[in-house]
Amino acid sequence: MPILVEIAGWLGALLVLGAYMLVSTGRVSGKSALFQWMNALGSALFILSTWWHGAIRSMVLNIVWLAIGTAALVRIARQ
């Protein structure tokens, strides 16, 4: 199980960093579903990893990050 949590954490990091890179280079919009999905999934994987490691402050940050991404995805879906 610990190896799966580590893989999840690294995948989450890659997704969040990849989303940031795509927006920063102008390849996708911050309002795009792709950007929001990458952030939401990345933060969800971070939540698992930070919970496992007992990093509560980071876990709370990622719960908020996930809520923001989920709200944006709901807004996108309604449009």
ZANU-329679 format. One record per residue: y, z, x of N, C-alpha, C, O in turn. Coordinates in Angstrom, 1 decimal. Each point is the difference from the previous one (the first is absolute). Layout:
ZANU-329679
((Y Z X) (Y Z X) (Y Z X) (Y Z X))
...
//
This chain:
ZANU-329679
((-1.2 0.0 0.8) (1.2 0.0 -0.8) (1.3 0.0 0.8) (0.9 -0.7 -0.3))
((-0.9 1.5 1.4) (1.3 0.0 0.8) (0.4 -1.4 0.5) (1.2 -0.3 0.1))
((-2.2 -0.5 0.3) (0.4 -1.4 0.5) (0.6 -0.8 -1.1) (0.9 -0.8 0.2))
((-1.4 1.0 -1.5) (0.6 -0.8 -1.1) (1.5 0.4 -0.2) (0.8 -0.8 -0.4))
((-0.6 2.1 0.5) (1.4 0.5 -0.2) (0.9 -0.5 1.1) (1.1 -0.4 -0.2))
((-1.6 0.3 1.4) (0.8 -0.6 1.2) (0.3 -1.4 -0.3) (1.1 -0.5 0.3))
((-2.1 -0.3 -0.7) (0.2 -1.4 -0.3) (1.0 -0.2 -1.1) (0.9 -0.8 0.0))
((-1.0 1.7 -1.1) (1.0 -0.1 -1.1) (1.4 0.3 0.5) (0.9 -0.7 -0.4))
((-0.8 1.7 1.3) (1.3 0.3 0.5) (0.6 -1.1 0.9) (1.2 -0.4 -0.2))
((-2.0 -0.2 1.0) (0.5 -1.2 0.8) (0.3 -1.2 -0.8) (1.0 -0.7 0.2))
((-1.8 0.5 -1.3) (0.2 -1.2 -0.9) (1.3 0.3 -0.7) (0.8 -0.9 -0.2))
((-0.5 2.1 -0.3) (1.2 0.4 -0.6) (1.2 -0.3 0.9) (1.0 -0.5 -0.5))
((-1.1 0.9 1.7) (1.1 -0.2 1.0) (0.3 -1.5 0.2) (1.1 -0.4 0.0))
((-2.2 -0.4 0.1) (0.2 -1.4 0.2) (0.6 -0.7 -1.3) (0.9 -0.8 0.2))
((-1.2 1.3 -1.3) (0.6 -0.6 -1.3) (1.5 0.4 -0.1) (0.8 -0.9 -0.3))
((-0.5 2.1 0.6) (1.4 0.5 -0.1) (0.8 -0.7 1.1) (1.1 -0.5 -0.3))
((-1.6 0.4 1.5) (0.8 -0.6 1.1) (0.1 -1.5 -0.3) (1.0 -0.6 0.3))
((-2.1 0.0 -0.8) (0.0 -1.4 -0.3) (1.0 -0.4 -1.1) (0.7 -1.0 0.1))
((-0.6 1.9 -1.1) (1.0 -0.3 -1.1) (1.4 0.1 0.6) (0.8 -0.8 -0.3))
((-0.6 1.8 1.1) (1.4 0.2 0.6) (0.3 -1.2 0.9) (1.1 -0.5 0.0))
((-2.1 0.0 0.8) (0.3 -1.2 0.8) (0.3 -1.2 -0.8) (0.9 -0.8 0.3))
((-1.6 0.6 -1.4) (0.2 -1.2 -0.9) (1.4 0.0 -0.6) (0.6 -1.0 -0.1))
((-0.2 2.2 -0.3) (1.4 0.1 -0.6) (1.0 -0.1 1.1) (1.0 -0.7 -0.2))
((-1.2 1.3 1.3) (1.0 0.0 1.1) (0.2 -1.4 0.6) (1.1 -0.3 0.4))
((-2.1 -0.5 -0.5) (0.1 -1.4 0.6) (0.4 -1.0 -1.1) (0.1 -1.2 0.3))
((0.1 1.7 -1.5) (0.4 -0.9 -1.1) (-1.1 -0.8 -0.6) (0.3 -1.0 -0.8))
((-1.6 1.3 1.1) (-1.1 -0.8 -0.5) (-0.3 0.3 -1.5) (-0.5 -0.8 -0.7))
((0.8 2.0 0.3) (-0.2 0.4 -1.4) (1.2 0.9 -0.4) (0.7 0.5 0.8))
((-0.5 -0.4 -2.1) (1.1 0.8 -0.5) (-0.5 1.4 -0.3) (-1.2 0.2 -0.2))
((2.1 0.7 0.4) (-0.3 1.4 -0.4) (-0.3 0.2 -1.4) (-0.6 1.0 -0.4))
((0.9 -2.0 -0.5) (-0.3 0.1 -1.4) (-1.3 -0.8 -0.3) (-0.3 0.0 -1.2))
((-0.4 -0.5 2.2) (-1.2 -0.7 -0.3) (-1.2 0.9 -0.3) (-0.1 1.1 0.5))
((-0.8 -1.6 -1.3) (-1.2 0.7 -0.3) (-0.9 0.2 1.3) (-0.5 1.1 0.2))
((0.5 -2.1 0.7) (-0.8 0.2 1.2) (0.5 1.2 0.8) (-0.8 0.8 0.5))
((2.1 -0.7 -0.3) (0.6 1.1 0.8) (-0.3 1.3 -0.7) (-0.4 0.9 0.7))
((0.5 -0.8 -2.0) (-0.2 1.2 -0.7) (-1.5 0.4 0.0) (-0.3 1.2 0.2))
((-0.6 -2.2 -0.3) (-1.4 0.3 0.0) (-0.4 0.5 1.4) (-0.8 0.9 0.2))
((1.3 -1.5 0.9) (-0.3 0.4 1.3) (0.4 1.4 0.3) (-0.7 0.8 0.5))
((1.9 -0.4 -1.0) (0.5 1.3 0.2) (-0.8 1.0 -0.9) (-0.3 1.1 0.5))
((0.0 -1.4 -1.7) (-0.7 0.9 -0.9) (-1.4 0.3 0.5) (-0.4 1.1 0.1))
((-0.3 -2.2 0.3) (-1.4 0.2 0.5) (0.1 0.7 1.3) (-0.9 0.9 0.3))
((1.8 -1.3 0.6) (0.1 0.7 1.3) (0.3 1.5 -0.2) (-0.6 0.8 0.7))
((1.5 -0.4 -1.6) (0.3 1.4 -0.2) (-1.2 0.7 -0.6) (-0.3 1.2 0.3))
((-0.4 -1.8 -1.2) (-1.2 0.6 -0.6) (-1.1 0.3 1.1) (-0.6 1.1 0.0))
((0.5 -2.0 0.9) (-1.0 0.2 1.1) (0.5 1.1 1.0) (-0.8 0.8 0.5))
((2.1 -0.7 -0.3) (0.6 1.0 0.8) (-0.2 1.4 -0.7) (-0.2 1.0 0.7))
((0.3 -1.0 -2.0) (-0.2 1.3 -0.8) (-1.4 0.5 0.3) (-0.1 1.2 0.3))
((-0.9 -2.0 -0.3) (-1.4 0.4 0.3) (0.0 0.6 1.4) (-0.6 1.0 0.2))
((1.1 -1.8 0.7) (-0.1 0.4 1.4) (0.8 1.3 0.3) (-0.5 0.9 0.7))
((1.7 -0.8 -1.2) (0.8 1.2 0.2) (-0.6 1.3 -0.7) (0.1 1.1 0.6))
((-0.7 -1.3 -1.8) (-0.6 1.1 -0.6) (-1.2 0.5 0.8) (-0.2 1.2 0.2))
((-0.6 -2.2 0.3) (-1.2 0.4 0.8) (0.4 0.8 1.3) (-0.7 0.9 0.4))
((1.8 -1.3 0.2) (0.5 0.7 1.2) (0.9 1.2 -0.3) (0.4 0.7 1.0))
((-0.1 -0.4 -2.2) (0.8 1.1 -0.4) (1.5 -0.1 0.3) (0.7 0.9 0.2))
((-0.3 -2.2 -0.1) (1.5 -0.3 0.3) (0.7 0.0 -1.3) (0.3 -1.1 -0.5))
((0.0 2.2 -0.1) (0.5 0.1 -1.4) (1.4 -0.7 -0.1) (0.2 -0.7 -1.0))
((0.7 0.9 1.9) (1.3 -0.6 -0.1) (-0.1 -1.5 0.0) (0.7 -0.7 -0.8))
((-1.5 0.2 1.6) (-0.2 -1.5 0.1) (-0.7 -0.5 -1.3) (0.3 -1.0 -0.5))
((-1.2 1.8 0.0) (-0.7 -0.3 -1.3) (1.0 -0.1 -1.1) (-0.1 -0.9 -0.8))
((1.0 1.9 0.7) (1.0 0.0 -1.1) (0.9 -1.2 0.1) (0.3 -0.7 -1.0))
((0.1 0.4 2.3) (0.9 -1.2 0.2) (-0.7 -1.2 -0.5) (0.6 -0.9 -0.7))
((-1.9 0.7 1.0) (-0.7 -1.2 -0.5) (-0.3 0.0 -1.5) (-0.2 -1.0 -0.6))
((0.1 2.2 0.0) (-0.1 0.0 -1.5) (1.3 -0.5 -0.6) (-0.1 -0.8 -1.0))
((1.2 1.2 1.5) (1.3 -0.5 -0.4) (0.1 -1.5 0.2) (0.4 -0.8 -0.8))
((-0.8 0.3 2.0) (0.0 -1.4 0.4) (-0.9 -0.8 -1.0) (0.4 -1.0 -0.5))
((-1.6 1.5 0.2) (-0.9 -0.6 -1.0) (0.7 -0.1 -1.4) (-0.1 -1.0 -0.7))
((0.8 2.1 0.3) (0.6 0.0 -1.3) (1.1 -1.0 -0.1) (0.2 -0.7 -1.0))
((0.6 0.5 2.1) (1.1 -1.0 0.0) (-0.6 -1.4 -0.1) (0.4 -0.8 -0.7))
((-1.5 0.6 1.5) (-0.6 -1.3 0.0) (-0.6 -0.3 -1.4) (0.0 -1.2 -0.4))
((-0.7 2.2 -0.2) (-0.6 -0.2 -1.3) (1.1 -0.3 -1.0) (-0.2 -0.9 -0.9))
((1.3 1.6 0.9) (1.1 -0.3 -0.9) (0.5 -1.4 0.1) (0.3 -0.7 -1.0))
((-0.2 0.3 2.3) (0.5 -1.4 0.2) (-1.0 -1.0 -0.5) (0.4 -1.0 -0.6))
((-1.7 1.2 0.8) (-1.0 -0.9 -0.5) (0.0 -0.1 -1.5) (-0.2 -1.0 -0.6))
((0.4 2.2 -0.1) (0.1 0.0 -1.5) (1.2 -0.9 -0.4) (-0.1 -0.7 -0.9))
((1.2 0.9 1.6) (1.3 -0.7 -0.3) (-0.3 -1.5 0.2) (0.4 -0.8 -0.9))
((-1.0 0.4 1.9) (-0.4 -1.4 0.3) (-0.9 -0.6 -1.1) (0.2 -1.1 -0.4))
((-1.2 1.9 0.0) (-0.9 -0.5 -1.0) (0.7 -0.2 -1.4) (-0.5 -0.8 -0.7))
((1.5 1.6 0.5) (0.7 -0.1 -1.3) (0.9 -1.2 -0.1) (0.4 -0.5 -1.1))
((0.0 0.0 2.2) (0.9 -1.2 0.1) (-0.7 -1.3 -0.3) (0.7 -1.0 0.0))
//
